[in-house]
Amino acid sequence: MAKKKKKRSLDDYDFQDEPDVADIDPQPEVEKVSLRDFVIESKVQAFVAAYRPADEFTPGAVAFTDARLRETLKAYVCGLGDPLKLYIEDLKLAGFRMTMSIVTQEPTIFVTERY
């Protein structure tokens, strides 16, 4: 014959063994990583120090396509997105414009060397 289980109620429960809310350590807040964390401002500063904004028809203009910018700034796509977008925004604030190249038909930033 099967043994009957005794029904338990809340009156039978011993609450003294339960941890108090004050005993529980709060979880430390974890800093959220953003795409901006992957942008190194000194790279933008170095680029601005080395080049001046130009256009395609400026003698000695150097073309920086998105592929060349990505390689120069080491701005590779990561799980949070594309840091190149932020680099281009920072360069835009410094006066560099991305335009469509007539020759290559690619978005390009044209520059001349400062030195």
Steps between C-alpha positions, in 0.01 A plus 500: 500500500630846404589740770288814508685828474421743772364826363711794606368846548671832551435461871738203504784684324791632707582847370797553734736313268423731209754776424392852576500758218781682683710180492497478122787685331382715211653413167763753397400707203680394184614778271337474163735493204410733216629537148670824608730285718653363178590845366847625590497879499877526457466329160264776388738763638794340319303494172406867538861590581632317192240606239297799383156473341507523121289417199557261213646768275757635747853427374657222707169396655502158665181293496378320812218263411314329781725195455816710532359691799404170664855368450671824608289546814462125570124557515360153446138399551434343840197359680382847598514643148740682274742740673594650161171690513616677817846566357343661192274713723807617698688578177198692372516719811865570409399618150547180296214417262417170340406554136439274205814462292446571132774254404422201722131568574565422867440714807840655572665754727759699308795645690838657446798439722586779744876431492 
